[in-house]
């Protein structure tokens, strides 16, 4: 079924038909589900924090994502704990892919404990992907400490490195903070929480 009725070029109905089709397409775009890529401008970057509110306990757990300069791909992952639970060598996961793959990855992790359920994103003036990749590597080599060097502190450091403009330097470091509360109360300038 066509949205545009067949008309002879130059007929009075052609302009009306084109306007009707444009309106229908615009209305269709407004109904795009929240699981699509957050809007961004080509010269801006985007970071997102993902929340697993009941993992590993009521303090919550967070993961990270940042958009590549090409505007289509993302790097994403999380620090998932220490080799001895609250301390030791960090364990983590990281992947890259488009927005649909990213959402699928977060939806399917930690499902036994309720999993990741929400995310919040923010556009950034800078998008230092190479710096963020290097920061992920540096953080992975550090020992985990549940209070001072954990999933949340890693997310904050990755975000600050990625946004080379300094626009995220005001984010609290995340030490001595509960990830669930930080996600809710300390992400100034981020969008409201969206469900996965």
C-alpha positions, 0 to 999 in steps of 0.5 A: 500500500502506497502512502502517496496517491499516483498523480500526474507531475505538476498537478495540484494534488502532487504538492498535497500528496507530497506534504501528506507523505512527509507528515506520515514519515515525520509521525512515524519517526516520532514513534521510534522506540527508546532502544534506538540510538540516542540523538547526537550531533556529528561533532559531539560524543555520547556517553551512557551509564547502565544500571543493574539496581540489585546486582551484586547487592542492593548497592547496585552495579553500573556499566559504561558505553561511549559512542565512536566518532563515526556516530554508529558504533559503541564501546561498552562494558563494565567492571564486574568485581574482584577475584576475591569478591570485594578486592583482588584482580578486576574482572570485567567484560567489554564489547563493541557494536551498534546500539541494538547490539549494545542494548542486547548485551546489557539486557542479557547480563546479570539476569539472575540478579535482575540484570541491567534495567535502565540507562542514562546518556549525555552528549559530550563536546569531546569524543576521545575514543583512543583515550577512552580505550587506553583508560579502559586498559589501564583500569583493567590492570588495577586491583579492585576495591569495593570502596575506592576502585570499582565499577562506578569509579571506572565508569566515571574515569572512562567518561572523563577521559572520553570527553576531552573537553572537560565537560564531565570533570564535575562528576563526583569520582564515585569513591565511597558511593553506591552505584544505584544512588549515584545513577539516580542523584549525581548524573547532572546533565544526563537525560532522565533514566530510560528502561532497557 
